[in-house]
Amino acid sequence: VQPTDEAYSQLEQNLVTGMLVATGEEQKAIYFLTGHGERSISSGGPDGYSLLRAGLEQDNYRVEPLTWGSDATDVEVPEDAALIVIGRPTGELPESHAAALHRYLQGKILFSAGTLNDRREGGRMIFLADVDTTDTFRQFLAQWGVAVAPGYIRDLSQSLPGNPQILRVSGYNPEAPLEIVFPRGVPLQPTFMPSASPMVVVNDGLRRPMPLAVTSQSSFLIGDLDRADPITSGDQPDPQGPFAPAVFVQGIGPVGSTPPTSQPPDSELSWLVVFGDSDFVANSFFDRGGGADLFLNSANYLLGDFSLVSIRDKAFTFREFNLNRNEFNFVRWTSWLFLPGLMGLMAALVWWVRR
């Protein structure tokens, strides 16, 4: 028997996957929307999602692209779609495409005869937004009560030294689904999100928002991508946080829907996870921090596969030590001079006592 790698790090994952396949467990389908400038799950470049696709396939999911023609008017989400992922769209969203996505989130499917039928359950979606998300996609999210605020989050205490536009997300919400942010009682590692936008959820009584992570009190929303220093005074200061760069929303319907007379079951709710950044799971960031686990745990939770949460590669993980210039100089000089000097003093003391 040959190991998948020298550390046997994927042995548990392969065993669980093999048991699911052998027992006939249904392989759920995850579709990545394409055709609107989204990131490619086939690209192995720094901006591609090939590593993310491999991670989902290791969790025994069938991952496929979902491509609709820009001029097509009869598009529909496949009937076997368990989860739709929209990763950083930069193009416009045609009305026919938006209508199909709305039907999916409402748990409906349109057949060729023009009749609406119920799906097995309400729609499940992960949306990876960005600062340049187009207005049509922003309007689509707004209809489901989630607004992507313009600009990016600059956290004075959490942004990376030397890279102020990269947000270091470590304030995971303990009231969020623990299977996502605190799997097995252990918080995820920090997630690195370049140019992350904050989420604002409409409180209309039709949805239950839950931030997955929040920034510190010293965070600001900066609208100019070329500016790193926040404006804290004057007539138009930058809005101050805390902000939510990732949210989980359970909704009964789009904004303006008629409130139900009783609480519907979870199978009839639309489940939506929105991230304010799309780079944290790109190939260039996939192995940095806890971003990969944050996305994969979210997918597992939306699909109800709680047993798969956090059963992944347990090989050595690179943990970054982020320091500014003063902190770096302190660590360098103390390690060069303080520790050797302390050992020298201890040696002199021992010699003096024993002489």
C-alpha positions as CSV (number, residue, x, y, z in Angstrom):
1,V,0.0,0.0,0.0
2,Q,1.5,3.3,-1.1
3,P,0.7,6.4,0.9
4,T,-0.7,9.5,-0.8
5,D,2.2,11.5,0.8
6,E,5.1,10.8,3.1
7,A,3.3,12.2,6.2
8,Y,0.1,10.1,5.6
9,S,-1.7,13.4,6.1
10,Q,-4.6,12.5,3.8
11,L,-5.2,9.0,5.2
12,E,-8.2,10.0,7.3
13,Q,-9.7,11.9,4.5
14,N,-9.2,9.1,2.0
15,L,-10.7,6.6,4.4
16,V,-13.8,8.7,5.0
17,T,-14.2,9.3,1.3
18,G,-13.8,5.7,0.5
19,M,-16.5,4.7,3.1
20,L,-18.9,7.2,1.6
21,V,-18.3,5.9,-1.9
22,A,-18.5,2.2,-0.9
23,T,-21.7,2.7,1.0
24,G,-23.4,4.3,-1.9
25,E,-23.6,7.8,-0.3
26,E,-24.9,10.3,-2.9
27,Q,-22.2,12.5,-4.4
28,K,-23.4,16.0,-4.2
29,A,-22.8,18.4,-7.0
30,I,-21.3,21.8,-6.6
31,Y,-21.5,24.1,-9.6
32,F,-19.2,27.2,-10.1
33,L,-20.9,29.8,-12.2
34,T,-18.9,30.9,-15.3
35,G,-19.4,33.3,-18.2
36,H,-19.4,36.5,-16.2
37,G,-15.7,37.0,-15.6
38,E,-15.6,34.6,-12.6
39,R,-12.4,32.8,-11.5
40,S,-11.7,29.5,-13.2
41,I,-11.7,26.2,-11.3
42,S,-9.5,24.7,-14.1
43,S,-6.8,27.4,-13.9
44,G,-3.6,26.5,-12.1
45,G,-2.3,30.1,-12.1
46,P,-2.1,32.4,-9.0
47,D,-5.7,33.7,-9.6
48,G,-7.2,30.3,-10.4
49,Y,-9.3,28.0,-8.2
50,S,-7.8,24.7,-9.1
51,L,-6.6,24.0,-5.5
52,L,-10.1,24.9,-4.2
53,R,-11.6,22.4,-6.7
54,A,-9.2,19.7,-5.5
55,G,-10.2,20.4,-1.9
56,L,-13.9,20.1,-2.6
57,E,-13.3,16.9,-4.6
58,Q,-11.4,15.5,-1.6
59,D,-14.6,16.0,0.4
60,N,-16.3,13.7,-2.1
61,Y,-18.2,16.4,-4.0
62,R,-18.6,16.5,-7.7
63,V,-17.4,19.9,-8.9
64,E,-18.4,21.2,-12.3
65,P,-18.6,24.6,-14.1
66,L,-22.1,26.1,-14.8
67,T,-22.0,28.0,-18.1
68,W,-24.9,29.9,-19.5
69,G,-24.9,31.7,-22.9
70,S,-25.1,35.5,-22.5
71,D,-28.0,35.7,-25.0
72,A,-29.9,32.6,-23.6
73,T,-33.3,33.3,-22.1
74,D,-34.2,29.7,-21.0
75,V,-31.4,29.0,-18.6
76,E,-31.9,27.0,-15.4
77,V,-29.8,25.8,-12.5
78,P,-29.3,22.0,-12.9
79,E,-31.8,19.9,-10.9
80,D,-28.9,18.1,-9.1
81,A,-27.2,21.3,-7.9
82,A,-26.6,21.1,-4.2
83,L,-24.6,24.3,-4.0
84,I,-23.8,27.2,-6.4
85,V,-20.6,29.1,-6.0
86,I,-20.1,32.5,-7.6
87,G,-16.5,33.5,-7.5
88,R,-15.6,37.2,-8.1
89,P,-17.8,38.0,-11.2
90,T,-16.5,41.0,-13.1
91,G,-19.1,41.0,-15.9
92,E,-22.7,41.9,-15.9
93,L,-25.5,39.6,-14.9
94,P,-28.2,39.2,-17.5
95,E,-31.8,39.3,-16.3
96,S,-32.5,35.7,-17.4
97,H,-29.5,34.5,-15.4
98,A,-30.5,36.5,-12.3
99,A,-34.1,35.0,-12.6
100,A,-32.7,31.5,-12.7
101,L,-30.5,32.2,-9.6
102,H,-33.5,33.7,-7.8
103,R,-35.6,30.6,-8.5
104,Y,-32.8,28.4,-7.3
105,L,-32.5,30.2,-3.9
106,Q,-36.3,30.1,-3.5
107,G,-36.2,26.3,-4.1
108,K,-38.0,26.4,-7.4
109,I,-37.2,25.0,-10.8
110,L,-38.7,26.0,-14.1
111,F,-39.5,23.3,-16.6
112,S,-39.8,23.6,-20.4
113,A,-43.6,23.8,-20.1
114,G,-43.4,27.0,-18.1
115,T,-44.4,25.3,-14.8
116,L,-42.6,25.9,-11.5
117,N,-41.9,22.9,-9.4
118,D,-40.3,22.6,-5.9
119,R,-36.8,21.5,-5.5
120,R,-35.9,19.1,-2.8
121,E,-34.9,22.0,-0.6
122,G,-34.1,25.7,-0.7
123,G,-31.0,26.9,-2.5
124,R,-27.5,26.9,-1.1
125,M,-25.0,29.5,-2.4
126,I,-21.5,30.9,-1.6
127,F,-20.8,34.3,-3.1
128,L,-17.2,35.6,-3.3
129,A,-17.5,39.3,-3.8
130,D,-14.8,41.9,-4.4
131,V,-14.3,45.6,-4.6
132,D,-14.9,45.5,-8.3
133,T,-18.1,43.4,-8.2
134,T,-20.5,44.8,-10.9
135,D,-23.7,46.6,-10.0
136,T,-25.9,43.9,-11.4
137,F,-24.5,41.3,-9.1
138,R,-24.6,43.7,-6.2
139,Q,-28.3,44.2,-7.0
140,F,-28.8,40.4,-7.1
141,L,-27.3,40.1,-3.6
142,A,-29.3,43.2,-2.4
143,Q,-32.5,41.4,-3.4
144,W,-31.6,38.7,-0.8
145,G,-30.8,41.3,1.8
146,V,-27.0,41.4,1.6
147,A,-25.3,44.6,0.5
148,V,-21.6,44.7,-0.4
149,A,-20.3,48.0,0.8
150,P,-18.0,49.9,-1.7
151,G,-14.4,50.1,-0.7
152,Y,-12.1,47.9,1.3
153,I,-11.5,47.4,5.0
154,R,-8.3,48.9,6.5
155,D,-7.8,47.5,10.0
156,L,-5.1,49.4,11.9
157,S,-4.5,46.6,14.3
158,Q,-5.1,43.6,12.0
159,S,-3.9,44.5,8.5
160,L,-0.5,43.1,7.6
161,P,2.5,45.2,8.2
162,G,3.9,46.5,4.9
163,N,0.7,45.3,3.2
164,P,-2.1,47.5,4.6
165,Q,-4.7,46.3,2.1
166,I,-4.4,42.7,3.2
167,L,-6.8,42.1,6.1
168,R,-5.8,39.5,8.7
169,V,-9.1,38.1,9.8
170,S,-8.8,36.4,13.2
171,G,-11.9,37.7,15.1
172,Y,-14.2,34.7,14.4
173,N,-17.7,35.1,15.8
174,P,-18.3,32.5,18.6
175,E,-22.1,32.8,18.0
176,A,-21.7,31.7,14.3
177,P,-22.1,28.1,13.4
178,L,-19.3,26.5,15.3
179,E,-18.8,23.8,12.6
180,I,-17.5,26.6,10.3
181,V,-15.4,28.8,12.6
182,F,-14.7,26.6,15.6
183,P,-14.5,23.1,14.3
184,R,-14.0,20.6,17.1
185,G,-13.8,23.5,19.6
186,V,-10.6,24.9,18.0
187,P,-10.7,28.3,16.2
188,L,-9.5,28.5,12.7
189,Q,-6.2,30.1,11.9
190,P,-6.2,33.7,10.7
191,T,-7.5,34.2,7.1
192,F,-5.8,36.7,4.8
193,M,-8.1,38.7,2.6
194,P,-6.7,41.2,0.2
195,S,-8.9,44.3,-0.3
196,A,-11.9,42.8,1.6
197,S,-15.2,44.6,1.4
198,P,-17.7,44.5,4.4
199,M,-21.1,43.0,4.3
200,V,-24.3,44.7,5.5
201,V,-27.5,42.6,5.9
202,V,-31.0,44.0,5.7
203,N,-33.0,43.5,8.9
204,D,-36.4,42.9,7.5
205,G,-37.6,40.0,9.6
206,L,-37.2,37.6,6.7
207,R,-33.7,36.5,7.3
208,R,-31.3,35.7,10.1
209,P,-27.8,37.2,9.5
210,M,-24.8,35.8,11.4
211,P,-21.3,37.4,10.9
212,L,-18.7,34.7,10.6
213,A,-15.9,37.1,11.5
214,V,-15.6,40.7,12.5
215,T,-12.8,43.3,12.4
216,S,-11.6,45.4,15.3
217,Q,-12.8,48.7,16.5
218,S,-9.9,50.4,14.8
219,S,-11.0,49.4,11.3
220,F,-12.1,51.8,8.6
221,L,-13.9,51.5,5.3
222,I,-11.7,53.2,2.6
223,G,-13.3,53.9,-0.8
224,D,-10.1,54.8,-2.6
225,L,-8.0,51.7,-3.4
226,D,-4.9,53.7,-3.8
227,R,-5.1,55.2,-0.3
228,A,-4.0,53.2,2.8
229,D,-4.3,55.7,5.6
230,P,-7.9,56.3,6.9
231,I,-9.4,59.8,7.3
232,T,-10.5,60.0,10.9
233,S,-11.4,63.7,11.1
234,G,-12.9,66.5,9.0
235,D,-16.2,66.8,7.3
236,Q,-16.1,63.4,5.6
237,P,-14.2,60.8,7.7
238,D,-14.1,57.2,6.7
239,P,-16.7,55.0,8.3
240,Q,-15.4,53.2,11.3
241,G,-15.9,49.5,12.2
242,P,-16.2,46.9,13.3
243,F,-17.1,45.3,10.0
244,A,-18.1,41.9,8.9
245,P,-16.0,40.6,5.9
246,A,-18.0,37.3,5.9
247,V,-21.6,36.6,6.8
248,F,-23.9,33.6,6.9
249,V,-27.6,34.3,6.1
250,Q,-30.7,32.1,6.4
251,G,-33.5,33.7,4.5
252,I,-37.2,32.9,3.9
253,G,-37.3,34.8,0.6
254,P,-36.1,37.9,-1.3
255,V,-36.7,41.4,0.1
256,G,-40.3,42.3,0.0
257,S,-41.7,38.7,0.3
258,T,-44.7,38.1,2.4
259,P,-43.7,36.9,5.9
260,P,-44.9,33.4,6.7
261,T,-47.4,32.8,9.5
262,S,-45.1,30.1,11.1
263,Q,-41.4,29.3,11.1
264,P,-40.7,27.1,8.0
265,P,-38.4,24.1,8.3
266,D,-34.7,24.5,7.5
267,S,-35.1,22.6,4.2
268,E,-37.3,25.4,2.9
269,L,-34.9,28.2,3.8
270,S,-32.3,29.7,1.5
271,W,-28.8,29.5,2.9
272,L,-26.2,32.0,1.8
273,V,-22.6,32.6,2.7
274,V,-21.1,35.8,1.3
275,F,-17.4,36.7,1.5
276,G,-16.1,40.2,0.9
277,D,-13.0,38.8,-0.8
278,S,-12.3,36.2,-3.5
279,D,-8.5,36.0,-3.2
280,F,-8.3,34.2,0.1
281,V,-9.1,30.8,-1.6
282,A,-7.2,31.5,-4.9
283,N,-4.2,29.3,-5.6
284,S,-1.7,32.0,-4.4
285,F,-3.4,32.2,-0.9
286,F,-4.9,28.7,-0.6
287,D,-2.2,27.4,1.8
288,R,-1.9,30.5,3.8
289,G,-3.7,30.6,7.2
290,G,-7.2,29.3,7.6
291,G,-8.9,30.6,4.5
292,A,-9.2,27.2,2.8
293,D,-10.8,25.7,5.9
294,L,-13.1,28.7,6.2
295,F,-14.5,28.1,2.7
296,L,-14.6,24.3,2.8
297,N,-16.2,24.3,6.3
298,S,-18.8,26.7,5.0
299,A,-19.5,24.4,2.0
300,N,-19.8,21.4,4.3
301,Y,-22.1,23.2,6.6
302,L,-24.4,24.5,3.8
303,L,-24.6,20.9,2.5
304,G,-25.2,19.4,5.9
305,D,-22.0,17.3,5.9
306,F,-21.0,18.2,9.4
307,S,-18.9,15.0,9.7
308,L,-16.6,16.2,7.0
309,V,-15.9,19.5,8.7
310,S,-12.2,19.8,9.5
311,I,-11.3,16.3,8.4
312,R,-8.5,17.4,6.1
313,D,-4.8,17.6,5.5
314,K,-3.1,17.5,8.9
315,A,0.5,18.0,7.6
316,F,2.7,20.8,8.8
317,T,1.0,24.1,8.4
318,F,3.0,27.3,7.7
319,R,2.1,29.9,10.3
320,E,3.1,33.4,9.4
321,F,4.8,35.7,12.0
322,N,3.6,39.2,10.9
323,L,5.7,42.0,12.3
324,N,6.2,45.7,11.5
325,R,9.7,47.2,11.3
326,N,10.0,48.0,15.0
327,E,8.8,44.6,16.1
328,F,11.1,42.9,13.6
329,N,14.1,44.9,14.9
330,F,13.2,44.1,18.5
331,V,13.0,40.3,17.8
332,R,16.2,40.4,15.8
333,W,18.3,42.2,18.3
334,T,17.0,40.5,21.3
335,S,17.6,37.1,19.7
336,W,21.1,38.2,18.7
337,L,22.2,39.9,21.9
338,F,19.8,39.4,24.8
339,L,19.6,35.6,24.8
340,P,23.4,35.0,24.2
341,G,24.1,37.7,26.8
342,L,21.8,36.1,29.3
343,M,23.5,32.8,28.8
344,G,26.8,34.4,29.3
345,L,25.7,36.0,32.6
346,M,24.4,32.7,33.8
347,A,27.7,31.0,32.9
348,A,29.7,33.7,34.7
349,L,27.4,33.2,37.8
350,V,27.9,29.5,37.8
351,W,31.7,30.0,37.5
352,W,31.7,32.5,40.3
353,V,29.7,30.2,42.6
354,R,31.9,27.1,41.8
355,R,35.3,28.8,41.7
